[in-house]
């Protein structure tokens, strides 16, 4: 019996390690390049926490939470989608770029909350809004529960529940058991009373549009739009206008 118990324990530990490795390979694809692509560094207590496009006397301040690949400085391409009258701060996730730490749901959500409240403190009289892209829509939706809540949330290529997207890609695996970092955007947005825009890409093979539509259907009052293109095409000129109001 003791040998059987030890064998079962070893198998359980192997399964846990395999699940953690699988999840990292599925969700997180950071790069670690230097450079800012023409953006300003965004620091807190000397630590680089992101990059920004700052404008004098902004009408709105946006916190952008990007997708799971690359790093914050890569997202300079998205700035054309924002109003030139707004400042945009792009969060660097822990374990991405040169920011220390390890990527996980806990570290992403904690970094998003910290960044959001830093912007609230820095701009107490200006609307602070949030844009989430792809995997970043998870942490963006979590911010709906902060006080005060974002003045507006825009979600691009989002999902309703992350495990449903994982099951779409890996139908032969018990993804709900293996996926520890499982954002539920339906639940996160349930009590949000601010403006919510949801954009889906018709040709998206990473997060098909039906997951974004399910999220929109769960939230009365959300504005839902489907646009042409694949998962990474949303920032092409004229496709998505990120505005408040």
SVG drawing of the C-alpha trace seen along z (x, -y; Angstrom):
<svg xmlns="http://www.w3.org/2000/svg" viewBox="-29 -70 47 72">
<polyline fill="none" stroke="black" stroke-width="0.4" points="0.0,0.0 2.8,-2.4 4.4,-1.7 1.1,-2.3 0.6,-5.6 4.1,-6.8 3.5,-5.8 0.2,-7.7 1.9,-10.7 4.6,-10.7 2.1,-10.4 0.1,-13.3 3.2,-15.5 4.2,-14.6 0.7,-15.6 0.9,-18.9 4.3,-19.7 3.0,-18.7 0.0,-20.9 2.1,-23.9 4.4,-23.4 1.5,-23.0 -0.2,-26.1 3.0,-28.2 3.4,-27.0 -0.3,-27.7 -0.7,-31.1 2.6,-33.1 4.9,-34.0 7.1,-36.9 10.0,-38.6 12.8,-40.4 14.1,-43.0 15.4,-46.4 14.2,-49.6 11.0,-51.7 9.8,-52.1 9.5,-55.8 7.4,-55.5 8.2,-57.1 9.2,-54.9 6.6,-54.5 8.2,-53.9 7.1,-53.5 9.7,-53.7 12.4,-53.4 11.0,-50.1 9.9,-50.1 6.3,-49.0 5.4,-50.0 5.5,-52.5 3.4,-55.5 2.3,-58.0 1.7,-61.1 -0.1,-64.2 -0.5,-67.6 -3.8,-68.0 -5.3,-64.7 -9.1,-64.3 -8.9,-60.7 -6.2,-58.4 -6.1,-54.8 -4.5,-51.8 -3.8,-49.2 -3.4,-45.5 -1.9,-43.7 -2.0,-40.1 0.1,-37.2 2.9,-37.6 5.8,-40.0 6.1,-42.9 4.6,-46.3 6.9,-48.3 5.7,-46.2 2.2,-47.8 3.2,-51.2 1.3,-50.0 -2.0,-50.3 -1.7,-54.0 -3.3,-55.1 -6.5,-53.5 -6.7,-56.0 -7.7,-59.6 -4.7,-62.0 -6.2,-63.9 -5.8,-60.9 -2.7,-59.6 -2.1,-55.9 -0.2,-53.8 0.8,-50.3 1.4,-47.9 4.5,-45.6 3.5,-42.3 5.9,-40.6 8.2,-38.4 7.8,-40.3 10.3,-42.7 12.8,-43.7 10.3,-43.6 11.2,-41.0 8.8,-38.3 6.9,-35.4 3.8,-35.5 0.6,-34.1 -2.9,-35.2 -2.1,-36.4 0.9,-38.5 -1.0,-39.9 -4.0,-40.9 -1.9,-42.4 0.2,-44.4 -3.0,-45.6 -4.5,-46.8 -1.4,-48.6 -1.1,-50.3 -4.8,-51.3 -4.6,-52.9 -1.4,-54.7 -3.2,-56.3 -6.2,-57.2 -3.9,-58.9 -2.0,-60.7 -5.1,-61.9 -7.8,-62.4 -9.9,-64.7 -9.6,-62.9 -11.5,-59.8 -9.3,-56.7 -10.4,-54.0 -9.1,-50.5 -8.4,-48.6 -7.7,-44.9 -6.4,-42.9 -6.7,-39.1 -5.4,-37.5 -5.2,-41.0 -9.0,-41.2 -8.9,-38.9 -7.1,-41.4 -9.0,-44.3 -12.3,-42.7 -11.0,-42.1 -10.5,-45.9 -14.3,-46.3 -14.5,-45.4 -12.2,-48.1 -13.4,-51.2 -13.8,-53.5 -14.4,-51.4 -12.9,-52.4 -14.9,-55.1 -15.0,-52.8 -13.7,-49.4 -12.9,-48.3 -12.2,-44.7 -10.6,-43.6 -10.7,-39.9 -11.9,-38.8 -13.2,-35.6 -16.1,-34.8 -14.2,-32.1 -10.7,-31.2 -11.1,-27.5 -13.7,-27.4 -11.1,-28.8 -8.5,-26.2 -11.1,-23.4 -11.6,-24.7 -7.9,-24.3 -7.4,-21.1 -10.7,-19.2 -9.0,-15.9 -7.6,-17.3 -9.3,-17.9 -8.5,-21.6 -10.6,-22.7 -8.3,-20.5 -5.1,-21.6 -5.7,-25.3 -5.0,-27.0 -5.0,-30.5 -8.6,-30.6 -10.0,-34.1 -13.9,-34.3 -14.8,-37.6 -18.5,-37.0 -18.2,-36.9 -15.7,-39.8 -17.9,-42.1 -21.2,-41.1 -21.5,-44.2 -19.9,-46.7 -22.1,-49.7 -19.8,-51.7 -19.5,-51.8 -18.4,-48.6 -17.3,-48.1 -16.5,-44.7 -14.7,-44.1 -14.4,-40.7 -12.5,-39.7 -14.4,-37.6 -11.4,-35.7 -9.9,-35.1 -8.6,-31.6 -7.0,-32.2 -10.1,-33.4 -13.0,-32.9 -15.6,-35.6 -18.2,-33.4 -16.5,-33.7 -16.6,-37.5 -20.3,-37.3 -21.0,-35.1 -19.4,-37.7 -21.4,-40.5 -24.6,-38.5 -24.0,-38.1 -23.7,-41.8 -26.8,-43.9 -25.8,-47.3 -22.5,-46.2 -21.8,-47.5 -20.6,-44.6 -18.9,-45.0 -17.5,-42.4 -14.8,-43.6 -12.9,-42.0 -9.5,-40.4 -7.6,-38.0 -6.6,-38.0 -3.8,-40.6 -5.4,-42.8 -7.5,-45.0 -5.1,-47.9 -4.9,-48.3 -5.9,-51.9 -9.6,-52.6 -10.7,-49.3 -11.1,-50.1 -11.6,-53.5 -10.9,-53.6 -12.9,-56.5 -14.5,-57.8 -17.4,-58.5"/>
</svg>
